[in-house]
């Protein structure tokens, strides 16, 4: 009786396992339906990614423009402060000359006139000097305050735009992760279909993965010769900016941003490329990998670019508050490598 009970239980377990395996195996049609849904979802994610990348490029252009405004406002503020100080110093000198060389100094200007008419005129002149000085000083102070307010407003707008750009880059990273997960999901469906039906495997091999994240085409057409000496010259020009502070829209030794640095280094050797990192990432000649990259190439990241200097190192202008420096080529996810020389 016990043997019969054990055998019966064993049969029930086998039936349960068999039934579970049969129920767990979806049909080929069901797998294909799920795969199509996954492909549709990935296409929607890629459309969102393309839109986000366009927004990032647009925001970068705005930030460069805003950075240029901040640089101009800073220069104007410095000039206004100098003018204010000059006016103040001149006013003090005149007051000292009239009142601190002796009690009779100002009186002599007024009373040693030779006539009442001349005296009144001299009194008016002394008063007008004070009024003019004060009016000029007030004018310079007002101009300085207006420029300082403008500069503060521009800097606030710049920070808000940087915050928005950071959000867009986080969104782009999230979309890339979701797309990667969808690709894995689709590959799993392909494998299940291949295991279920040989014909489905053949079709899957023919179709392959039709949805590939493409960085696009366009930008400056490649006309370079590939001369390594030109690439090394670009690196040499880039090194001149080491230690220069980061500034949105900057392209000088006083302040520079990432795409301004790459553009300036190329321009110094007679190669003129687009100003925006998004455009630099689709122009020139595409390089397949870091292993194929050579000094002088542009390493392109999401919303960022750097000059490759060899040995998996780059020179770049990182972000506000930092300065041009060397770094590992893998500082962010690489989306493209371009050569313009």
URSUL-V22855 format. One record per helix or strand of 3 or more residues. SS is the DSSP state (2 for helix, 1 for strand). FROM is the first residue (numbers start at 1). TO is the last residue. Records with the same first field share a line. If there is no record, write none. Layout:
SS: FROM-TO + FROM-TO
This chain:
2: 2-24 + 28-99 + 103-111 + 116-196 + 198-207 + 228-239 + 258-267 + 277-280 + 290-292
1: 284-286 + 298-301 + 304-310 + 313-317 + 323-328 + 336-339
